[in-house]
């Protein structure tokens, strides 16, 4: 029997599971994933649902399926693609594009850029029996007419267009092990624009895992940093990641670069197999982070700093964003409600 994790209306795991196909109670949600493939011609892959499917037989769609209990949507997407069309994907190939809320489930949509003939795929009997590439314009036309099952509606279309047309060379990733000094200097210069008071601090800090950099030619247009650390909460040991910062150069604001980086960072955090992702943001930025796949938790307080000088988010008027990722964190979902999470970040430090 396949089990699903049950989420609340905010997308937070409840710690309860539910048999697939059973009736959900009002206010209960499960999680679904789908993958949109784009090739170098700007075409999108459509797969055909087998005629024996109970739900929406003979419809065209993007492949995907339900997320099993204990899975993240990223690794469920990899599993579903292997099962339905026979492709083996690495986590680094997927980018989270969108989370959509439906009547009783959340849909996480991932994008993959990849070239292959549609007739080279291996289909899962009873699930999928065909595939074809169609233009982005035709895909949108069919979606608007209801002739294809689409991952999302409305503002998903410009998000998808941007993903399909974005040059892979525009993204660079900086780490201690794989980072050049020139890019590091550009990151420091960009950080100094919104946070001049931090220019004297050393960077990167010890919790830094990677920086994602959106380039416009040789200019750094936007930058986002992922951090990570281990901590203990209510007797359990966890590894947490967080968004340490996101900044866009004033010359490039209004182009969606921050949201694009945040989606890539969210996917990176999932493939690091962190137990959870937690960080703070200004209340005005909550909608931005929600679009990138995180959930606001106003009943949580995130405390950084040190034991001698704690630095709580509640004292700064910040909102805590959270996603529980590992089976252990999801099973202990109740432990992350109406509580304080303390990270050992050092004096005056807070994600």
URNORQUI-V346728 format. One record per backbone hydrogen bond with DSSP energy under -1.0 kcal/mol. CO is the residue of the C=O (numbers start at 1). NH is the residue of the N-H. E is the energy in kcal/mol with one decimal. If there is no record, write none. Layout:
# URNORQUI-V346728
CO_NH_E / CO_NH_E
This chain:
# URNORQUI-V346728
2_20_-2.8 / 3_69_-2.5 / 4_18_-2.2 / 6_14_-2.8 / 7_29_-2.1 / 8_11_-2.1 / 12_8_-2.3 / 16_6_-2.7 / 18_4_-3.0 / 19_22_-1.9 / 25_28_-2.2 / 29_7_-3.4 / 30_106_-2.6 / 31_67_-2.7 / 32_108_-2.9 / 33_65_-2.1 / 34_110_-2.6 / 36_112_-2.3 / 37_45_-1.7 / 38_114_-2.3 / 39_42_-2.0 / 43_39_-2.1 / 44_134_-2.5 / 46_132_-2.3 / 47_61_-2.3 / 48_129_-2.2 / 49_58_-1.1 / 50_53_-1.7 / 56_59_-1.1 / 59_49_-3.0 / 60_149_-2.9 / 61_47_-3.0 / 63_35_-2.6 / 65_33_-2.8 / 68_71_-2.3 / 72_76_-1.9 / 73_77_-2.4 / 74_78_-1.8 / 75_79_-1.9 / 76_80_-3.0 / 77_81_-2.3 / 78_82_-1.9 / 79_83_-2.4 / 80_84_-3.1 / 81_85_-2.0 / 81_87_-1.1 / 84_124_-1.5 / 85_122_-1.8 / 90_93_-2.2 / 91_94_-1.4 / 95_111_-2.8 / 98_109_-3.0 / 100_107_-3.1 / 104_30_-1.5 / 105_102_-3.2 / 106_32_-2.9 / 107_100_-2.5 / 108_34_-2.0 / 109_97_-3.4 / 109_98_-1.4 / 110_36_-3.2 / 111_95_-1.8 / 112_38_-2.8 / 117_120_-1.7 / 118_121_-1.2 / 124_127_-2.2 / 124_128_-2.1 / 127_50_-2.0 / 130_48_-2.7 / 132_46_-3.1 / 134_44_-3.3 / 135_139_-2.5 / 136_140_-2.3 / 137_141_-2.2 / 138_142_-2.6 / 139_143_-2.3 / 140_144_-2.5 / 141_145_-1.6 / 142_147_-2.6 / 143_146_-1.0 / 153_156_-1.9 / 154_157_-1.5 / 155_159_-1.1 / 156_160_-2.7 / 157_161_-2.7 / 158_162_-2.3 / 159_163_-2.0 / 160_164_-2.7 / 161_165_-2.2 / 162_166_-1.3 / 167_170_-1.8 / 168_171_-1.4 / 170_215_-3.6 / 172_213_-3.1 / 174_211_-2.6 / 180_184_-1.9 / 181_185_-2.2 / 182_186_-1.6 / 183_187_-2.2 / 184_188_-2.3 / 185_189_-2.1 / 186_190_-2.1 / 187_191_-2.6 / 188_192_-1.6 / 190_193_-1.4 / 191_195_-2.1 / 195_198_-1.8 / 196_199_-1.4 / 198_201_-1.8 / 205_208_-1.7 / 207_228_-2.3 / 210_226_-3.0 / 211_174_-2.9 / 212_224_-2.1 / 213_172_-2.5 / 214_221_-2.7 / 214_222_-1.4 / 216_219_-2.0 / 219_216_-2.7 / 221_249_-2.9 / 222_214_-2.7 / 223_247_-2.8 / 224_212_-3.3 / 225_244_-2.3 / 226_209_-3.1 / 226_210_-1.5 / 227_242_-2.1 / 229_240_-3.0 / 231_238_-2.9 / 233_236_-1.7 / 236_233_-2.8 / 238_231_-2.2 / 239_275_-2.2 / 239_276_-1.2 / 240_229_-2.5 / 241_278_-2.4 / 242_227_-2.6 / 245_225_-2.2 / 247_223_-2.9 / 249_252_-2.5 / 256_260_-2.1 / 257_261_-2.5 / 258_262_-2.5 / 259_263_-2.1 / 260_264_-1.6 / 261_265_-2.6 / 262_266_-2.5 / 263_267_-2.0 / 264_268_-2.2 / 265_269_-2.4 / 266_270_-2.0 / 267_271_-2.2 / 268_272_-1.0 / 269_274_-1.2 / 270_273_-1.7 / 275_325_-2.9 / 275_326_-1.9 / 276_241_-2.2 / 277_323_-2.1 / 279_321_-3.2 / 281_319_-2.9 / 282_285_-2.3 / 283_286_-1.3 / 285_289_-1.8 / 286_290_-2.4 / 287_291_-1.9 / 289_294_-2.2 / 290_293_-1.7 / 295_322_-2.5 / 297_300_-2.0 / 301_341_-2.7 / 302_313_-2.2 / 303_343_-2.9 / 304_311_-1.4 / 305_346_-2.1 / 309_306_-1.6 / 311_304_-2.2 / 313_316_-1.5 / 313_318_-1.7 / 319_281_-1.9 / 320_297_-3.1 / 321_279_-1.8 / 322_295_-1.6 / 323_277_-2.6 / 326_330_-2.7 / 327_331_-2.5 / 328_332_-1.4 / 330_333_-1.7 / 332_335_-1.8 / 333_336_-1.7 / 334_337_-1.1 / 339_301_-1.7 / 341_303_-3.2 / 343_345_-1.7 / 346_349_-1.9 / 349_305_-2.1 / 351_280_-1.2
